[in-house]
Amino acid sequence: MAIDLRDLVEPTRTALCVVECQNGVVGEASSMPALADAVAAADLLPRLGDLAGAARSAGVRVVHCTFNVHPDLWGGNRNSRLFVAGRRSAVQQYANTDATEPADEIGFVEGADVVVPRFHGLSPVAGTELAPMLRNEGVTTVVVAGVSLNVAIPNTVFDLVNGGFQVVVPTDGSVSTVAGYGEQVLEHTLAYVATLADVATLVEAWSQMSREVTG
């Protein structure tokens, strides 16, 4: 059965979740330089800025899912190579600092955006307030973009699907740290559980709906 993308991402029941596109992850001073390099090489942030702008214009809530740590790293995970490397990094995602602010290209618009932080784990869904907040607002579809296709994006998609949400993944709305790997994840994993569409298609859908509302 063909899926009507416009109906699926109708603004009153859709949210855009931007995962870990914060200065300390995707910026020049990054705790994950290889990931920041991949983001820059793909020119990802301006594209996500366009996506967020279209979402806001259509009335879609933009949710920044950020990773944070306490000043002494208390309560953070230690049980994987990724977490160990993060603890050793010269750049830390200290809460309420520039490192956890959304990247300038995407920005934060008061009244149109919200931030849902996490202090542990790999997913912005598990163990956070994200899913209950979305349900309380009648959200049934979540568009997931950000970083990265190595770990956080698949984890986010799986958790949302397990929670009963419809998920849309922009095919050019994320990156991986290995050339070609992201495309494999999209084609052979995420396509089985989410709807795939490129950023331009989503921007056009939301822009059309915004024009229809404003006349």
Buried (B, 14 or more C-beta within 10 A) or exposed (E): EEEEBEEBBBBEBBBBBBBBBBBBBBBEEBBBEEBBBBBBEBEBBEBBBBBBBBBBBBBBBBBBBBBBBEEEBEEBBEEEEEBEEBBEEEBBBBBEBEBBBBBEBBBBEEEBBBBBBBBBBBBBBBEBEBBEBBEEEEBBBBBBBBBBBBBBBBBBBBBBBEBEBBBBBBBBBBBBBEEEBBEEBBEEBBEEBBBBBEBBBBBBBBBEBBEEEEE
